[in-house]
Amino acid sequence: MNPPAQKPPVLAVVGGGQLARMMAQSAVGLGLPLRLLAEGPDVSAAQVVPDALVGDYRDLDTLRKVTEDCAVVTFDHEHVPTEHLHALAADGVACRPGPEALVHAQDKAVMRARLAGLDVPCPRNAVVSDADEVADFAASAGGFPVVLKTTRGGYDGKGVWVVGSPQECAVPFATAAAAGVRVLAEEKVDFRRELSALVARSPSGQAAAYPVVESVQRNGVCHEVTAPAPDLAEELAVEAQQIALEVAGALDVTGILAVELFETTDGRVLVNELAMRPHNTGHWSMDGAVTGQFENHLRAVLDLPLGSPEARQPWTVMVNILGSDQADVGPLFDGYPHAFARDPRLKVHLYGKDVRPGRKVGHVTAYGDDLDDVRERARHAAAWFRGDLGQESE
Amino acid sequence: MNPPAQKPPVLAVVGGGQLARMMAQSAVGLGLPLRLLAEGPDVSAAQVVPDALVGDYRDLDTLRKVTEDCAVVTFDHEHVPTEHLHALAADGVACRPGPEALVHAQDKAVMRARLAGLDVPCPRNAVVSDADEVADFAASAGGFPVVLKTTRGGYDGKGVWVVGSPQECAVPFATAAAAGVRVLAEEKVDFRRELSALVARSPSGQAAAYPVVESVQRNGVCHEVTAPAPDLAEELAVEAQQIALEVAGALDVTGILAVELFETTDGRVLVNELAMRPHNTGHWSMDGAVTGQFENHLRAVLDLPLGSPEARQPWTVMVNILGSDQADVGPLFDGYPHAFARDPRLKVHLYGKDVRPGRKVGHVTAYGDDLDDVRERARHAAAWFRGDLGQESE
């Protein structure tokens, strides 16, 4: 009488950071088994996924081992070599997102060229080979300062420089040369703020667009996100969502695509960066939306119908907990009594990571009807966990 | 400069069922490491907790091993022998809930006596030794039928009989005798419906009361829960919450206490059962309340301030997915495409358990402003996953 034990498909996840950890949390709820490739036995996601292999994602044999008997592989980061993804695809493992899509999140020059072909609005940009070409670019793009970026390998503000003259280009070019990558010059956009448009997209083409959020960066690191972006003109919100949907479709992205944008002071939106994985600017959705980005990422890569991305209340604010550089700050766990006692509606996410200065070790989320109240609650809690309280009053 | 790696306390959890699995899901978010004692390597929670030991919770050495270096132990079920809990407490491990509290969830005669001492309203009841005593009890409590229960070991309708005459008492007494337990007789209450009042309570005495819910049982198994209980008189809701808070305090319960009640046809509430762990009638809170019962259970047993138990929307309906007895039903995972496509706001929780007839293998939750709509969505989805669609139209 009993049906045979029939197990759901095992999803392979490459990379053991907090994004994989939060995917795992959603997978527990959906009853989906994960197999993890982790950088070490104690990294964030390896603490919570029993079926974890420790190894190097740059090694094809390791990737083949972790994806054995898995129909689908997805990623905590965008650093798996493209040629390995092609090899896995040739083995019959569906890479989601696939290598043709992922290259646009790996290589900023490829991304810029593709977005130009799609007529997606971007800052003026050019691949440059030396300081003279930077000067030529500056002359054509409103003058110095200009932004220089390594085409590959940058993240969280690393691999990005703002240069005020050709003389300041030495470090960027040396860095790029040492890494064997090129340099992309971009106009320094006069922007009012940064926005982010997230979509989930499945292999069969269904897509779900989250509300457009405002993100505040500090030193190139996401600091605070407000959902939805306050006072955003309806036509800009729609344009940002349409850009994200168009890019996701044109590039055949599967899973979460985050499109980070500038809202310019003259009322346009320009694409800054693409990320093809759950993204820091989507963490608010875990507590603030009907379907969090991690659940929708899993549903998308497994080609299951997507969940509603709508917000559950008028305002949600997420603030990152960054590791303090103060030596006398106690363990993060010690932040709980005050944070929870002060705000019984607060949601806290800690990633199981050791505190190091500037490291993303968790985030807090508050939601409600009153933006000022929600923002104050989230900022207070994050500052408390960081050990910054009293030093920072915003 | 770097603060030393300072780990949060490890919480030991005894029992590897779905309640432990859902505790683990909350623990991932809070950054809390768990150590699990599981009945087997593949049970529900063992699939998602790397630090799992397989062993027998009736063995004290095993309990000592799993709680080694853990300050606190909590439970997926109420079956750990009381003497072992006292031994762990003597070792310095805080049992939450503790043995003095837990005995009231383990032994129905002890529970009834204690509640009588607290003047908590209960069905009339008496411990009975034979059919003659059942007849005497019936004569004093409105006549047959009466309910007979083994004082220990029953759950989900097992160990409970409704007897219409002294002649029907043989099986209950034989069952109790074989198990070495007593028999409790209770008046068969003329009830309108069943309610459940959940509270979380911490060792320092903070308590949070969830909205009182309506639960529908089938064959003694929880089938559907509506939060809050529709059309419940305010004074009965308050009384139910006060009963739960009073019982939790008087019995020094730590963690979640579920008080299952009858709402009688003459407008009273009477306590039916107590459970001292996250409870099926609280699953709605995972998606429907600001703080789910599993998160609040963890916060309570670790003596952290509790999260708000308030509902996030007017109505939430949870329906269990019970294993089908049809041999041709496919794997649960195959239910996802239709269920998710039909209802993008649906929340599904699958427990990683093989389907067996009548077994709790998952639950679905819907929430919203319109009770009829919410109920229809949840019932449809659960029926679909069960493979019952078309056979059941309610």
Interface residues (C-beta under 8 A of the other chain):
Chain A: M1 N2 P3 A5 Q6 K7 P8 P9 R21 M22 A24 Q25 V28 G29 L30 G31 L32 P33 A46 Q47 V48 V49 P50 A52 A208 V290 T291 R299 L304 P305 L306 G307 S308 R312 Q313 S324 D325 Q326 A327 D328 V329 G330 P331 L332 F333 Y336 P337 F340 A341 P344 R345 L346 V348 H349 L350 Y351 G352 D354 V355 R356 P357 G362
Chain B: M1 N2 P3 A5 Q6 K7 P8 P9 R21 M22 A24 Q25 V28 G29 L30 G31 L32 P33 A46 Q47 V48 V49 P50 A52 A208 V290 T291 R299 L304 P305 L306 G307 S308 R312 Q313 S324 D325 Q326 A327 D328 V329 G330 P331 L332 F333 Y336 P337 F340 A341 P344 R345 L346 V348 H349 L350 Y351 G352 D354 V355 R356 P357 G362
